């Protein structure tokens, strides 16, 4: 086998491994996040990329949602800033037993 052919085969195998190891999982994660943001509904507890916890009170047309971060305090955020949806158990503060 000529040396050039061996080098080309090594490059092709290396490129295939890079595709399988890095690019495909990244595409899968990106697609999952897009689906998550498209299906956000009112009442969902979310965390933003900035670390703000809140409950979605309104999904506006376009790319924004209203997020209730405290009682009677809503902020407008971009859907692209949603990091993840959390369950009510994750967002609740732990209850401390009173010493007595």
Secondary structure by P-SEA (a helix, b strand, c coil): ccaaaaaaaaaaaaaaaaaacccaaaaaaaaaaaaaaaacccccccccccbbbbbbcccccccbbbbbccccbbbbbbcccccccccccccccbbbbbcc
